Amino acid sequence: MPGVTIGENTIIGANSVVTHDIPANVIAAGNPCRVLRPITAADKTGFVGQDFV
């Protein structure tokens, strides 16, 4: 069986078992590893919505 590929800018959760290809720009985790959601701009900047005072 050929190896699997993990796309660029992808985050794989700790202790995940990757059994198939994972696309780019997603967060994936689990046993077996599966895509949970795409990586968003908020993930890259650390800002989520509007700050309230």
C-alpha positions as CSV (number, residue, x, y, z in Angstrom):
1,M,0.0,0.0,0.0
2,P,1.4,3.4,-0.9
3,G,1.9,6.0,1.8
4,V,-0.5,8.7,2.6
5,T,-0.1,12.5,2.0
6,I,-0.8,15.4,4.3
7,G,-1.6,18.7,2.5
8,E,0.3,21.9,3.2
9,N,-0.8,24.1,6.1
10,T,-2.7,21.2,7.7
11,I,-2.8,20.6,11.5
12,I,-3.0,16.9,12.7
13,G,-4.1,16.3,16.3
14,A,-1.9,14.5,18.8
15,N,-2.2,10.7,18.8
16,S,-4.1,10.7,15.5
17,V,-3.8,7.7,13.2
18,V,-3.6,8.9,9.6
19,T,-4.9,6.1,7.3
20,H,-5.8,8.1,4.2
21,D,-4.8,11.3,2.4
22,I,-5.6,14.6,4.3
23,P,-6.2,17.7,2.2
24,A,-4.5,21.1,2.6
25,N,-5.6,23.8,5.0
26,V,-7.7,21.7,7.4
27,I,-7.6,20.6,11.0
28,A,-7.8,16.8,11.3
29,A,-7.7,14.4,14.3
30,G,-8.8,11.1,15.6
31,N,-8.4,7.3,15.3
32,P,-8.7,7.0,12.4
33,C,-7.8,10.6,11.5
34,R,-10.6,12.6,9.9
35,V,-11.1,16.2,8.8
36,L,-12.8,18.3,11.5
37,R,-12.9,21.6,9.8
38,P,-11.1,24.0,7.4
39,I,-8.5,26.4,8.9
40,T,-10.0,29.9,9.0
41,A,-8.6,33.4,9.1
42,A,-9.3,33.5,12.8
43,D,-7.1,30.5,13.3
44,K,-4.2,32.3,11.6
45,T,-4.6,35.6,13.4
46,G,-5.9,34.6,16.8
47,F,-8.7,37.1,16.6
48,V,-12.3,36.0,16.7
49,G,-14.9,38.6,15.9
50,Q,-15.2,41.8,17.8
51,D,-13.5,42.5,21.2
52,F,-16.0,43.6,23.9
53,V,-15.0,45.9,26.7
